[in-house]
Amino acid sequence: MTYRVCFVCTGNICRSPMAESVFRARVAEAGLDELIEVDSAGTDGWHEGDGADPRTVSVLEEHGYDGTHTARQFQPSWFSRLDLVIALDTGHLKALRRLAPTPEDAGKVRLLRSYDPAAGDDLDVPDPYYGDLGGFEECLEMVEAASEGLLAEVRERTEGRVA
C-alpha cells in the first residue's frame, strides 16, 4: 500500500517543488520509492500548469536534484488519498487545515521544519520568490535539513507495508 506525501506552498513554483524534489531523492536513496509517493501543490492556482521558477530549477539542478515540475493547485478532495500534507509555512498550515473536510484530514497537515530539530521555534520556510538566488539556496538548506527527520517518520509509518 503506497504512502502519499504532498508538499504545499502558495503558488507551487518555489518552495513546495523544491521540497518535493529533495524528499523524492531522499526516498529513492533509502530504497523506498516503490512504497512512498511524493508530490506537491499550491494553496492558490496562480501558476497552475507552469514549470517551477527558473531559480528553483537552477538551485535544484546545481545540487543534483531533478528540476522537472508542473504547478497545480491543492484540492480538498485530495485529503482522502493523502497520508501526510506538508505545509511550508504557518499560513499554508492554516489554509490547509481550513480546507480539510474532516478533523482527521486536518490532522494530516504538518509544518516541514517541525522535522528539523535545529529549527527551534522558527518553523516557516521563507518565500524566496521576491528575493535573489541566495533566498533559494537558503530554502534548499532548510528543506534538506528537515527532509531527514521527515524521512525517519515516514519510514516508521510505512514499516511493514508492501508496495
C-alpha atoms as one frame of an Amber mdcrd trajectory, in Angstrom:
protein
   0.000   0.000   0.000   1.510   3.311  -1.113   2.131   6.089   1.425   1.418
   9.517  -0.099   3.068  12.806   0.895   2.190  16.192  -0.645   4.189  19.390
  -0.042   2.244  22.659  -0.234   3.268  26.307  -0.557   1.425  29.252  -2.133
   1.987  29.052  -5.886   3.732  25.676  -6.219   6.697  27.114  -8.118   9.354
  27.688  -5.420   9.265  26.046  -2.007   6.956  23.070  -2.479   8.525  21.819
  -5.738  11.914  22.147  -4.058  10.699  20.103  -1.085   9.106  17.554  -3.426
  12.324  17.089  -5.398  14.561  16.820  -2.336  12.253  14.436  -0.499  11.737
  12.274  -3.586  15.542  11.971  -3.828  15.768  11.004  -0.130  13.032   8.394
  -0.595  14.854   6.929  -3.619  18.203   6.900  -1.773  16.501   4.963   1.038
  15.118   2.448  -1.473  11.542   3.361  -0.593  10.424   4.835  -3.917   8.158
   1.846  -4.632   6.368   2.467  -1.335   6.224   6.257  -0.997   4.659   8.674
  -3.496   5.766  12.304  -3.322   4.175  15.327  -4.998   3.401  18.992  -4.376
   0.770  21.678  -4.924  -0.066  25.291  -4.128  -2.799  26.768  -1.993  -3.542
  29.089  -4.921  -3.817  28.380  -8.630  -1.947  31.414  -9.980   0.800  29.352
 -11.621  -1.146  26.194 -12.425   0.405  24.482 -15.455   3.670  26.458 -15.204
   7.079  24.974 -14.518   8.980  25.765 -11.349  10.577  29.188 -11.005  13.843
  29.161 -13.001  15.769  29.991  -9.819  14.256  26.934  -8.112  15.253  24.766
 -11.064  18.758  26.246 -11.111  19.376  25.640  -7.408  17.908  22.146  -7.516
  19.923  21.058 -10.539  23.114  22.663  -9.200  22.767  20.417  -6.148  21.960
  17.274  -8.122  18.171  17.259  -7.813  15.545  16.980 -10.531  14.106  20.357
 -11.557  11.223  18.977 -13.630   7.879  20.259 -12.314   4.384  21.405 -13.297
   2.483  23.593 -10.831  -1.005  22.728  -9.673  -3.470  23.841  -7.028  -4.212
  21.719  -3.961  -7.762  20.321  -3.912  -9.628  19.435  -0.683 -10.705  16.133
  -2.254  -7.050  15.024  -2.211  -7.070  14.659   1.564  -8.804  11.290   1.266
  -5.889   9.791  -0.689  -3.020  11.547   1.132  -1.330  10.296   4.279   0.645
  13.438   5.044   0.308  17.046   3.842   3.416  19.126   4.493   2.974  22.898
   4.697   5.976  25.123   4.059   4.857  27.913   6.400   2.208  28.657   9.033
  -0.005  30.477   6.515  -0.161  27.318   4.408  -0.746  25.228   7.530  -3.781
  27.325   8.479  -5.147  27.399   4.915  -4.816  23.633   4.535  -6.445  22.909
   7.877  -9.367  25.161   6.865  -9.683  23.207   3.596  -9.655  19.845   5.354
 -13.075  18.167   5.131 -12.691  16.352   8.475 -10.717  16.742  11.709  -8.781
  13.594  10.728  -7.762  15.252   7.462  -6.710  18.427   9.302  -4.522  16.192
  11.478  -2.574  15.109   8.392  -1.178  18.638   7.942   2.271  19.347   9.393
   4.941  22.028   9.002   8.061  20.866   7.176  10.533  22.460   9.567   8.908
  20.703  12.519  11.003  17.741  11.334  14.255  19.694  11.824  15.313  19.666
  15.485  17.670  22.611  14.838  14.796  24.831  13.604  13.724  25.816  17.109
  10.563  27.919  17.141  11.034  29.345  13.634   9.185  26.753  11.580   8.475
  28.777   8.434  10.458  28.315   5.239  10.645  31.929   3.963   9.272  32.599
   0.484  12.278  33.253  -1.771  10.187  34.456  -4.741  10.748  38.213  -4.330
  14.407  37.907  -3.384  17.636  36.887  -5.027  19.198  33.479  -5.644  20.530
  33.425  -2.076  16.980  33.014  -0.773  16.550  29.917  -2.924  19.805  28.480
  -1.587  18.620  29.147   1.971  15.290  27.488   1.155  17.116  24.398  -0.124
  19.210  24.203   3.050  16.074  24.317   5.226  14.326  21.708   3.085  17.322
  19.372   3.175  17.677  19.730   6.945  14.014  18.869   7.552  13.907  16.044
   4.994  15.978  13.692   7.117  13.563  13.897  10.063  10.570  13.630   7.762
  12.042  10.550   6.108  12.589   8.953   9.517   8.936   9.497  10.438   7.611
   8.274   7.099   9.891   5.248   7.244   8.460   4.425  10.680   4.881   4.878
   9.457   5.476   2.627   6.440   7.310  -0.138   8.257   5.765  -3.454   7.318
   3.878  -2.084   4.299   4.335  -3.579   0.861   4.010  -1.631  -2.374
